[in-house]
């Protein structure tokens, strides 16, 4: 008879006791026996979150073998893929192996179903038996291994009309466009930092749908090539070339293209540190700054806003909001140009 575990997975915590698995340093990744409220999944690929993969890649000098070895060592030490520097993880795709006895009649899954996890690898018990390939241009690692989803764990069955890799690319950042859908209103002026990445493009797509003909979506990108790409795909009203680590440059260029007006909302999708003030300075008092990036420092954002006298609502990205998976996938279905780009970039 299977033992019953805690809904949130605390039965898997090894150290320190009393915390949830995301906050734990080490968790139990033994897959030989699962608890009655767990799902065992045969994992085929990991999508490491962008901030984490960037840090790992830089630490390994971009060497794919070393990147794989570092990921293996993290999982071996912690029982999960949680970058010790960024604290973040990513997500997996795989095939359902076993469903715990208590969940068999409670969920819409069966062994053999292909799913994507919608909870972070930083809290997910994971065992890697072998790394098959590292795709550093798209932050993905193909593996042989297994993972556990807890009773509270979120997942999405992979759709039949989209390839696994295409669906994974969108689901990996599903929280960003879904939160954008909740935040952006008609006639808003929206500033998107890191607009040329996965999350940035999906955010721009959703924002353009929401602002209407009198609103504006301004994309901040690093190169003129990216600016031209976003404009050609009609993902923004304007695109400016600036480094998100240079807040005054971003502020000046953002105000210039918006006729001197501050923004209602800014959304940060940049995967490096020290971009907080570029997100905050261009926003009007009473506006909202949404940080989806895992490289964001809460301290830098809040104290920076205070120091500059900016009365803005600061929102830290929650990777989950109701309907987020369907919103992300629907954007690819509804926008052939975006889908074609994702297929060329992430498959």
C-alpha positions in Angstrom: 0.0 0.0 0.0 1.3 3.4 -1.0 2.0 5.9 1.8 0.2 9.3 1.6 2.4 12.4 1.4 1.7 16.0 2.1 -0.3 17.9 -0.6 2.6 20.4 -1.1 5.4 17.8 -1.0 6.9 18.5 2.4 7.3 14.7 2.9 10.1 14.9 0.3 12.1 17.6 2.2 15.4 16.4 3.6 16.9 19.7 4.8 16.0 22.0 6.4 12.9 20.4 7.8 9.8 22.5 8.1 10.0 24.3 4.7 8.4 23.7 1.4 10.3 22.0 -1.4 11.2 25.2 -3.2 12.8 26.7 -0.1 14.5 23.4 0.8 18.2 23.0 0.1 17.8 19.3 -0.5 14.9 17.1 -1.3 14.3 13.3 -1.8 14.4 12.4 -5.5 14.1 8.6 -4.9 11.7 7.4 -7.6 11.6 3.7 -6.6 8.4 4.1 -4.6 6.0 7.0 -5.0 3.5 8.3 -2.5 -0.3 7.9 -3.1 -0.8 11.5 -4.0 2.2 11.8 -6.4 2.6 11.4 -10.2 5.8 9.8 -11.6 6.8 11.1 -15.0 9.5 9.9 -17.4 11.2 13.1 -18.3 12.5 13.8 -21.9 13.5 17.4 -21.7 14.1 20.3 -19.3 13.6 23.9 -20.2 15.9 25.8 -17.8 14.6 29.2 -17.1 16.4 31.9 -19.0 18.0 33.7 -16.1 19.3 30.4 -14.7 20.6 29.0 -18.0 22.3 32.3 -18.8 24.2 32.2 -15.5 25.1 28.5 -15.9 26.3 29.1 -19.4 28.4 32.0 -18.5 29.9 30.1 -15.6 30.8 27.2 -18.0 32.2 29.5 -20.7 29.4 28.4 -23.0 30.8 24.9 -23.2 27.8 22.6 -23.7 29.5 19.6 -22.0 30.3 21.6 -18.9 26.8 23.0 -18.8 25.4 19.5 -18.8 27.8 18.5 -16.1 26.9 21.4 -13.9 23.2 20.7 -14.2 23.9 17.0 -13.4 25.8 18.1 -10.3 23.1 20.5 -9.1 20.5 17.8 -9.3 22.7 15.2 -7.7 23.4 17.5 -4.8 19.9 19.0 -4.3 17.5 16.4 -5.7 16.0 19.1 -7.9 17.2 21.6 -10.6 17.5 24.8 -8.6 20.3 27.1 -9.6 22.2 28.0 -6.4 22.9 31.5 -7.8 19.5 32.5 -9.2 17.4 30.2 -7.0 15.3 29.4 -10.1 14.6 26.3 -12.1 12.5 25.9 -15.2 10.1 23.2 -16.3 10.0 19.7 -17.8 8.1 17.7 -20.5 7.7 14.0 -20.2 5.4 11.0 -20.3 3.2 9.9 -17.3 4.6 6.7 -15.9 2.6 6.1 -12.7 -0.3 7.9 -11.0 -0.6 7.5 -7.2 -3.6 5.6 -5.9 -5.3 8.6 -4.4 -5.2 10.6 -7.6 -6.2 8.0 -10.2 -9.9 9.0 -10.0 -9.2 12.7 -9.3 -7.2 13.9 -12.3 -7.6 13.7 -16.1 -4.4 11.9 -16.8 -3.4 8.3 -17.5 -0.1 6.6 -18.0 1.3 7.3 -21.4 0.0 10.9 -21.6 2.5 13.5 -22.6 2.6 16.5 -20.3 4.5 19.7 -19.5 5.0 20.7 -15.9 3.7 24.1 -15.0 5.6 24.3 -11.7 9.2 25.2 -11.2 12.0 22.7 -11.3 13.3 24.5 -8.2 10.6 22.6 -6.2 10.3 19.4 -8.2 12.0 16.1 -7.3 14.1 15.2 -10.3 16.6 12.5 -11.1 18.8 12.7 -14.2 20.2 9.4 -15.5 21.7 10.8 -18.7 22.0 14.0 -20.5 21.4 13.5 -24.2 21.9 17.0 -25.6 22.3 20.6 -24.5 20.7 23.2 -26.7 22.2 26.4 -25.3 20.6 28.7 -27.9 17.1 27.8 -26.6 17.9 26.9 -22.9 16.8 23.3 -23.3 18.4 20.1 -22.2 17.3 16.6 -23.5 17.6 14.0 -20.8 16.7 10.5 -19.6 15.3 10.8 -16.1 12.3 11.0 -13.9 10.4 13.6 -11.9 7.6 13.8 -9.4 4.5 16.0 -9.5 2.8 16.6 -6.2 -0.9 16.7 -5.6 -0.8 20.5 -5.8 1.4 20.4 -8.9 0.2 22.1 -12.1 0.6 20.5 -15.6 -0.7 20.8 -19.1 -1.3 17.9 -21.5 0.6 18.6 -24.6 -1.7 19.6 -27.5 -2.1 17.5 -30.6 -2.0 20.5 -33.0 1.4 21.9 -31.8 4.7 20.1 -31.7 6.2 19.2 -28.3 9.1 21.6 -28.7 6.8 24.5 -29.9 4.4 23.9 -27.0 7.2 23.7 -24.5 8.6 27.0 -25.7 5.3 28.7 -25.0 4.4 26.9 -21.8 7.8 27.7 -20.3 6.8 31.4 -20.0 3.0 31.0 -19.9 2.7 33.2 -16.8 3.9 36.3 -18.6 1.3 36.7 -21.4 -1.5 35.6 -19.0 -0.6 38.3 -16.4 -0.3 40.8 -19.3 -3.9 39.9 -20.3 -5.0 40.7 -16.7 -3.0 44.0 -16.4 -3.3 45.7 -19.8 -6.4 47.8 -20.6 -7.6 49.6 -23.6 -5.7 52.8 -24.4 -2.8 51.9 -22.1 0.8 52.7 -22.9 2.9 49.7 -22.3 6.7 49.3 -22.1 8.2 45.8 -22.6 11.8 45.2 -21.7 13.5 42.2 -23.2 10.8 42.1 -25.9 12.7 40.0 -28.4 12.8 36.8 -26.2 10.2 34.1 -25.8 8.3 35.8 -22.9 8.8 39.2 -24.4 7.2 38.3 -27.8 4.2 36.7 -26.1 3.8 39.7 -23.8 3.9 42.1 -26.8 1.4 40.0 -28.7 -1.0 40.0 -25.8 -0.5 43.7 -25.1 -1.1 44.7 -28.7 -4.4 42.8 -28.6 -5.4 44.7 -25.4 -4.4 48.4 -25.9 -6.5 49.1 -29.0 -5.8 51.7 -31.7 -5.2 54.5 -29.2 -2.8 52.6 -27.0 0.9 52.0 -27.5 3.2 49.0 -27.0 6.9 50.0 -27.0 9.5 47.3 -27.1 13.0 47.7 -25.6 15.6 45.5 -27.4 19.3 45.2 -27.6 19.9 45.4 -31.4 18.4 47.2 -34.4 17.9 43.8 -35.9 15.6 42.8 -33.1 13.8 46.1 -33.4 13.2 45.6 -37.1 12.0 42.0 -36.5 9.4 43.0 -33.9 8.2 45.9 -36.1 7.9 43.6 -39.2 5.9 41.1 -37.1 3.6 43.9 -35.9 4.3 43.0 -32.2 4.8 46.6 -31.1 3.9 50.2 -31.9 7.5 51.3 -31.5 10.8 49.6 -30.8 13.8 51.2 -29.2 17.3 50.0 -29.0 18.8 50.3 -25.5 20.3 48.2 -22.7 17.9 47.5 -19.9 20.8 47.9 -17.5 21.0 51.6 -18.4 17.9 53.2 -16.9 18.5 56.8 -18.0 19.0 55.7 -21.6 15.8 53.6 -21.5 13.9 56.4 -19.8 14.9 59.1 -22.3 14.3 56.9 -25.4 11.0 55.5 -24.0 9.6 59.0 -23.3 10.8 60.3 -26.7 8.8 57.7 -28.7 5.8 58.2 -26.5 5.7 62.0 -27.0 7.0 62.7 -23.5 4.3 60.7 -21.8 5.0 58.2 -19.0 3.7 54.7 -19.2 0.8 53.0 -17.6 2.5 49.6 -17.4 6.0 48.3 -17.8 6.8 44.6 -18.1 10.4 43.3 -17.6 11.3 40.0 -19.4 15.1 40.6 -19.3 17.1 37.6 -18.1 20.0 39.5 -16.5 20.4 41.5 -13.3 20.2 45.3 -12.7 17.3 46.1 -14.9 14.9 47.1 -12.2 15.1 50.9 -12.6 14.7 50.8 -16.4 11.3 49.2 -15.7 10.4 51.7 -13.0 11.5 55.1 -14.1 9.3 55.4 -17.3 6.1 54.5 -15.4 3.7 57.2 -14.2 2.6 57.5 -10.6 -0.2 55.0 -10.0 1.1 52.8 -12.8 2.3 49.2 -12.6 5.7 47.6 -13.0 5.5 43.8 -13.6 8.8 41.9 -13.2 8.5 38.5 -14.9 12.3 38.0 -14.9 13.8 35.7 -12.4 16.9 37.9 -12.3 14.9 40.6 -10.5 15.9 41.8 -7.1 13.0 42.8 -4.9 15.3 44.9 -2.8 16.6 46.9 -5.8 13.1 47.4 -7.2 11.4 48.6 -4.0 14.2 50.7 -2.6 15.0 52.1 -6.1 11.4 53.2 -6.6 11.4 54.7 -3.1 14.7 56.5 -3.8 13.4 58.0 -7.0 10.0 59.0 -5.6 8.1 56.7 -7.9 4.6 55.8 -6.5 4.1 52.7 -8.6 2.7 49.3 -7.9 5.5 46.7 -8.1 4.4 43.2 -9.1 6.7 40.2 -8.9 6.0 37.7 -11.6 3.9 34.7 -10.6 4.5 31.9 -13.1 0.9 30.9 -12.6 -2.4 32.6 -13.2 -5.7 30.9 -14.1 -5.8 29.9 -17.8 -2.2 30.7 -18.4 -1.3 27.6 -20.4 -4.3 28.1 -22.8 -3.5 31.8 -23.3 0.1 31.1 -24.3 -0.8 28.3 -26.7 -3.7 30.3 -28.2 -1.4 33.1 -29.1 0.6 30.8 -31.3 -2.5 29.3 -32.8 -4.0 32.8 -33.6 -0.8 34.4 -34.9 0.8 32.5 -37.9 3.7 34.9 -38.0 4.6 34.4 -34.4 4.1 30.7 -34.7 6.4 30.5 -37.7 9.1 32.5 -35.9 8.8 30.2 -32.8 9.0 27.1 -35.1 12.2 28.5 -36.7 13.8 29.5 -33.4 12.8 26.9 -30.8 12.5 23.6 -32.8 
